[in-house]
Amino acid sequence: MKNYKKQSNPVTIPTEDNKLIEEHFGRASTGHERYSVAHMTAPPGWSEPPQQPEFDEITIVISGKKHIVVDGDEIVLTAGESLLVKAGATVQYSNPYDEPVDYWSVCIPAFSPDTVHRQQ
């Protein structure tokens, strides 16, 4: 058994909001439950409902801007910036800007629809 895994074919996670999610490592792509790593592109006007996940999430913006509200605090991340949102925080991610936002997300433990707790 090798001590590494090269990922050449990330799993594209289907969405209904035109957001591109390509999971390189995590529950959907490799069965990892300790962490997930995904490349994402959110189109202009994209938004998710507030959520209170059971995992830490690190966002690293590559290009564009991402609007984030964490426990009522508004944050705008731009290219080259990153943010850690701790498990249990109430967070809402959006892109109210005129250009797509390209970013990476790392979740510890791995992202799961059962542990994100999105408010509907």
Backbone hydrogen bonds in HBPLUS format (Angstrom, degrees):
<---DONOR---> <-ACCEPTOR-->    atom                        ^
c    i                          cat <-CA-CA->   ^        H-A-AA   ^      H-
h    n   atom  resd res      DA  || num        DHA   H-A  angle D-A-AA Bond
n    s   type  num  typ     dist DA aas  dist angle  dist       angle   num
A0011-VAL N   A0023-GLU O   2.94 MM  12  5.18 147.3  2.04 153.2 146.0     1
A0023-GLU N   A0011-VAL O   2.80 MM  12  5.18 150.2  1.89 160.5 151.4     2
A0013-ILE N   A0021-ILE O   2.89 MM   8  5.36 156.3  1.95 145.7 153.7     3
A0020-LEU N   A0041-THR O   2.90 MM  21  5.05 162.8  1.93 152.8 152.7     4
A0041-THR N   A0020-LEU O   2.99 MM  21  5.05 149.2  2.08 135.6 143.1     5
A0022-GLU N   A0039-HIS O   2.87 MM  17  5.20 166.0  1.88 163.1 166.6     6
A0039-HIS N   A0022-GLU O   2.95 MM  17  5.20 159.1  1.99 146.3 144.2     7
A0024-HIS N   A0037-VAL O   2.85 MM  13  5.68 150.9  1.93 153.7 163.5     8
A0025-PHE N   A0037-VAL O   3.30 MM  12  5.16 164.1  2.33 138.1 141.8     9
A0037-VAL N   A0025-PHE O   2.71 MM  12  5.16 153.4  1.78 147.3 150.7    10
A0030-THR N   A0026-GLY O   2.96 MM   4  5.52 156.1  2.02 145.7 153.5    11
A0031-GLY N   A0026-GLY O   2.82 MM   5  5.70 121.6  2.16 150.9 150.4    12
A0032-HIS N   A0026-GLY O   3.17 MM   6  4.56 124.3  2.49 112.3 104.0    13
A0110-ALA N   A0033-GLU O   3.01 MM  77  5.00 157.3  2.06 119.0 124.9    14
A0036-SER N   A0107-CYS O   2.87 MM  71  5.13 137.8  2.05 141.7 150.3    15
A0107-CYS N   A0036-SER O   2.92 MM  71  5.13 153.7  1.99 138.4 147.1    16
A0038-ALA N   A0105-SER O   2.90 MM  67  5.28 159.3  1.94 152.6 159.1    17
A0105-SER N   A0038-ALA O   2.82 MM  67  5.28 156.7  1.87 155.3 162.5    18
A0040-MET N   A0103-TYR O   2.74 MM  63  5.38 170.9  1.75 169.5 167.8    19
A0103-TYR N   A0040-MET O   2.87 MM  63  5.38 169.5  1.89 157.8 160.9    20
A0042-ALA N   A0101-VAL O   2.93 MM  59  5.32 157.1  1.98 152.7 156.2    21
A0101-VAL N   A0042-ALA O   2.96 MM  59  5.32 157.2  2.02 148.1 155.3    22
A0046-TRP N   A0043-PRO O   3.18 MM   3  5.64 153.1  2.26 139.5 138.1    23
A0045-GLY N   A0095-ASN O   2.69 MM  50  5.49 132.4  1.91 160.8 174.5    24
A0095-ASN N   A0046-TRP O   2.76 MM  49  5.13 164.6  1.78 153.3 149.5    25
A0048-GLU N   A0093-TYR O   3.04 MM  45  5.76 157.7  2.09 178.2 171.1    26
A0119-GLN N   A0050-PRO O   2.76 MM  69  5.60 174.0  1.76 167.2 165.7    27
A0051-GLN N   A0091-VAL O   2.83 MM  40  5.44 148.9  1.93 145.8 155.6    28
A0091-VAL N   A0051-GLN O   2.84 MM  40  5.44 162.2  1.87 159.0 163.9    29
A0052-GLN N   A0117-HIS O   3.21 MM  65  5.38 144.7  2.34 117.9 127.0    30
A0088-GLY N   A0053-PRO O   2.81 MM  35  5.71 158.2  1.86 170.4 177.0    31
A0054-GLU N   A0115-THR O   2.85 MM  61  5.44 146.7  1.97 153.9 164.8    32
A0056-ASP N   A0108-ILE O   2.90 MM  52  5.22 157.8  1.95 149.8 142.3    33
A0108-ILE N   A0056-ASP O   2.97 MM  52  5.22 155.9  2.03 141.4 148.7    34
A0057-GLU N   A0085-VAL O   2.89 MM  28  5.28 160.0  1.93 150.3 157.0    35
A0085-VAL N   A0057-GLU O   2.86 MM  28  5.28 166.3  1.88 151.1 155.4    36
A0058-ILE N   A0106-VAL O   2.80 MM  48  5.05 164.9  1.82 151.3 156.3    37
A0106-VAL N   A0058-ILE O   2.87 MM  48  5.05 155.5  1.93 145.0 152.6    38
A0059-THR N   A0083-LEU O   2.88 MM  24  5.30 157.0  1.94 151.0 158.3    39
A0083-LEU N   A0059-THR O   2.92 MM  24  5.30 144.2  2.05 144.8 154.9    40
A0060-ILE N   A0104-TRP O   2.91 MM  44  5.14 159.1  1.95 148.7 152.9    41
A0104-TRP N   A0060-ILE O   2.87 MM  44  5.14 155.4  1.93 142.6 150.2    42
A0061-VAL N   A0081-GLU O   3.03 MM  20  5.80 162.0  2.07 174.5 178.1    43
A0080-GLY N   A0061-VAL O   2.88 MM  19  5.75 164.2  1.90 151.9 149.2    44
A0062-ILE N   A0102-ASP O   2.71 MM  40  5.38 162.3  1.74 149.5 154.2    45
A0063-SER N   A0102-ASP O   3.20 MM  39  5.15 157.6  2.25 134.3 138.2    46
A0102-ASP N   A0063-SER O   2.90 MM  39  5.15 161.6  1.93 143.3 149.4    47
A0066-LYS N   A0077-LEU O   2.94 MM  11  5.22 154.4  2.01 145.1 153.0    48
A0077-LEU N   A0066-LYS O   2.92 MM  11  5.22 166.6  1.93 154.3 155.3    49
A0067-HIS N   A0094-SER O   2.89 MM  27  5.17 153.6  1.96 153.9 156.6    50
A0094-SER N   A0067-HIS O   2.84 MM  27  5.17 146.0  1.96 160.7 161.5    51
A0068-ILE N   A0075-ILE O   2.83 MM   7  5.13 164.5  1.86 159.9 161.4    52
A0075-ILE N   A0068-ILE O   2.73 MM   7  5.13 154.1  1.80 160.6 168.1    53
A0069-VAL N   A0092-GLN O   2.94 MM  23  5.20 157.8  1.99 146.3 153.7    54
A0092-GLN N   A0069-VAL O   2.91 MM  23  5.20 142.8  2.05 140.5 151.4    55
A0070-VAL N   A0073-ASP O   2.86 MM   3  5.15 155.2  1.92 149.0 150.3    56
A0073-ASP N   A0070-VAL O   2.87 MM   3  5.15 166.2  1.89 125.0 124.4    57
A0071-ASP N   A0090-THR O   2.78 MM  19  5.15 168.7  1.79 159.8 162.7    58
A0081-GLU N   A0078-THR O   2.91 MM   3  5.65 154.0  1.98 151.3 153.3    59
A0089-ALA N   A0086-LYS O   3.23 MM   3  6.02 163.3  2.26 140.9 142.9    60
A0115-THR N   A0112-SER O   3.04 MM   3  5.32 151.7  2.13 108.4 116.6    61
